[in-house]
Amino acid sequence: MNATYPSLKDRPVFVTGGASGIGAALVEAFHGQGARVAFIDRDAAAGAALATRLRGAWFQACDVTDSEALIAAIGAAAQAIGPIRALINNVANDSRHVAAETSAADWRAHLAVNLDPTFIAATTVHAGMKAAGGGVILNLSSINALLGPAGMPAYVAAKGAVNALTKGLAREWGPDNIRVNAISPGWVVTERQLALWLTPEAEAAWMEQVALKRRIEPADIADLALFLASDQARAITGQNHVIDGGRT
């Protein structure tokens, strides 16, 4: 059961990539706090199903690699739930790729989903957030930006850039009472990870590397996000919060 944060009640929250995995856990957690939650995802069916289950949640299908569509979706959400006071930049794609076989177009495509939407969404909500008296931006990063594993160079580079961008925006927008933090999860057990990469052998190897011998669940990430978005974290900004069971 989540802790209760009274400051999140009725707070307009916008989540990217919110239809499944960590994103869905974030949407559910903020909805459970009584926040006014809006979320987007390219999976229209999964998003609509989640919005139907969570009464009052606002959903719109959106491909975040289309910057104009992303800006329009944020504007529509703000019209529906009020000026965004908490932005959760969650959307990402950790598809594997080999550096020597990654074309310029492939490189750009990876950054278009893993980096660009973080900046576009943040700058889009900034004016409304400032006018409303401040807010919170949480950028989902990854411990892969710290570890630099092989086989995903664009993803690693994008998440490293997300960490740097978090620092820069926190400094630039601090006078506007806007806090900007990153969350860097370890290997979170989602349906996608189980289907593609988290085999029993891979999980056994992971468990040898961590201090806490338990799975990291999407709800663990959501619990941290709730705290960082609440007024209880009012003095925290510009930080990268690692949640990896002691892997790094």
Residue pairs with C-beta under 8 A, 6 or more apart in sequence:
2 29
2 32
2 33
2 222
2 223
2 226
3 223
3 226
3 227
4 33
5 33
5 226
5 227
5 229
5 230
5 231
5 232
7 230
7 231
7 232
8 30
8 33
8 34
8 35
8 86
8 226
8 229
8 230
9 33
9 34
9 35
10 34
10 35
10 36
11 35
11 36
11 85
11 86
11 229
12 35
12 36
12 38
12 77
12 78
12 81
12 82
12 83
12 84
12 85
12 86
13 30
13 35
13 36
13 37
13 38
13 84
13 85
13 86
13 87
13 88
13 229
14 37
14 38
14 39
14 40
14 74
14 77
14 84
14 86
14 87
14 88
14 121
14 125
15 23
15 26
15 27
15 30
15 37
15 38
15 39
15 40
15 88
15 90
16 23
16 39
16 40
16 41
16 64
16 70
16 88
16 89
16 90
16 91
16 117
16 121
17 23
17 40
17 41
17 64
17 90
17 91
17 92
18 24
18 26
18 27
18 39
18 40
18 41
18 47
18 50
18 59
18 88
18 90
19 39
19 41
19 43
19 46
19 47
19 50
19 59
20 41
20 43
20 46
20 190
20 191
20 192
21 188
21 190
21 191
21 192
21 218
22 90
22 140
22 185
22 188
22 190
22 218
22 221
22 222
23 39
23 41
23 90
23 91
24 46
24 50
24 218
25 217
25 218
25 219
25 221
25 222
26 88
26 90
26 218
26 221
26 222
26 225
27 37
27 39
27 50
27 54
27 57
28 50
28 54
28 222
29 219
29 222
29 223
29 225
29 226
30 37
30 86
30 88
30 222
30 225
30 226
30 229
31 37
31 54
31 56
31 57
33 226
35 86
36 56
36 58
36 81
36 82
37 54
37 56
37 57
37 58
37 81
38 57
38 58
38 59
38 60
38 77
38 80
38 81
38 84
39 47
39 50
39 51
39 57
39 58
39 59
40 47
40 59
40 60
40 61
40 62
40 64
40 70
40 73
40 77
41 47
41 59
41 61
41 62
41 91
42 61
42 62
42 63
42 64
43 61
44 61
47 59
47 60
47 61
48 59
48 61
50 57
50 59
51 57
51 58
51 59
58 77
58 80
58 81
60 73
60 76
60 77
62 69
62 70
62 73
63 69
64 70
64 91
64 113
64 116
64 117
64 120
64 121
65 109
65 112
65 113
65 116
65 117
67 116
67 117
67 120
70 117
70 120
70 121
70 124
71 120
71 124
74 84
74 121
74 124
74 125
75 124
77 84
78 84
78 125
78 128
83 125
83 128
83 129
83 131
83 132
84 125
84 128
84 129
84 135
85 129
85 132
85 134
85 135
85 136
86 135
86 136
86 137
86 138
86 229
87 121
87 122
87 125
87 129
87 135
87 136
87 137
87 138
88 138
88 140
88 225
88 229
89 117
89 118
89 121
89 122
89 137
89 138
89 139
89 140
89 162
90 140
91 113
91 117
92 113
92 114
92 140
92 142
92 155
92 159
93 110
93 113
93 114
93 155
94 142
94 144
94 152
94 155
95 110
95 152
95 155
96 151
96 152
96 197
97 106
97 110
97 151
97 152
97 153
97 154
97 155
98 151
99 153
102 110
102 153
102 154
106 154
107 154
110 154
110 155
110 158
111 154
111 157
111 158
114 154
114 155
114 158
114 159
114 162
115 158
115 161
115 162
115 165
118 139
118 162
118 165
119 165
122 137
122 139
122 165
122 169
122 180
125 135
125 137
126 173
126 176
126 178
129 135
129 137
129 176
129 178
130 173
130 176
130 177
130 178
133 177
134 176
134 177
134 178
134 179
135 177
135 178
135 179
136 178
136 179
136 180
136 181
136 228
136 229
136 233
137 169
137 178
137 179
137 180
137 181
138 180
138 181
138 182
138 183
138 225
138 228
138 229
139 162
139 165
139 166
139 180
139 181
139 182
139 183
140 162
140 182
140 183
140 185
140 221
141 159
141 162
141 163
141 166
141 182
141 183
141 184
141 240
142 155
142 159
142 184
142 185
143 184
143 185
143 186
143 242
143 244
143 247
143 248
144 152
144 155
144 156
144 159
145 156
145 159
145 160
145 162
145 163
145 184
146 184
146 242
146 248
147 248
148 156
149 156
159 184
162 182
163 182
163 184
163 240
166 180
166 181
166 182
166 238
166 239
166 240
167 238
169 178
169 180
170 179
170 180
170 181
170 237
170 238
171 238
173 180
174 237
174 238
179 228
179 233
179 234
179 236
179 237
180 237
180 238
181 228
181 233
181 236
181 237
181 238
181 239
181 240
181 241
182 239
182 240
182 241
183 221
183 224
183 225
183 228
183 240
183 241
183 243
184 240
184 241
184 242
184 243
184 244
185 216
185 220
185 221
185 243
185 244
186 206
186 210
186 216
186 242
186 243
186 244
186 245
186 247
186 248
187 193
187 198
187 203
187 206
187 216
187 244
187 247
188 216
188 217
188 218
188 220
188 221
189 198
189 215
189 216
189 217
189 218
190 218
203 215
206 247
207 213
209 247
210 244
210 245
210 246
210 247
211 245
211 246
211 247
212 245
212 246
214 245
216 243
216 244
216 245
220 243
221 243
224 241
224 243
227 233
228 236
228 241
242 248
